[in-house]
């Protein structure tokens, strides 16, 4: 498509008069969109709004930094607690192994003691019979 021969749409009359690209809504309501006083007033209002928005942006940036710091601290705390949990797991495994070994040794000794007691009773019975 060839754009060289195309023309732009006509500019509305109020834009031609004051050479102002977009006429502010408050200027349009006052009836004279191109008055210097109305444009200055609108410009002043926009500057005030811009300062307020900039201040709010700074506040939000500050809050965001605080939240990032808190998140970093929470992550460090979480890592610390995960390490503690891992150490406790290892300790519990060691205690469990010790309990299994101790129980096994205890059962062995009980069995040996029972056998010895039984043998002693049988030999004492045999000795008394003869």
Residue pairs with C-beta under 8 A, 6 or more apart in sequence:
14 20
14 23
14 33
14 34
15 21
15 23
17 34
18 33
18 34
18 39
20 33
20 34
20 39
23 33
23 34
24 33
24 38
24 39
24 42
26 38
26 41
26 42
26 45
27 33
27 34
27 35
27 38
27 39
27 42
30 38
32 38
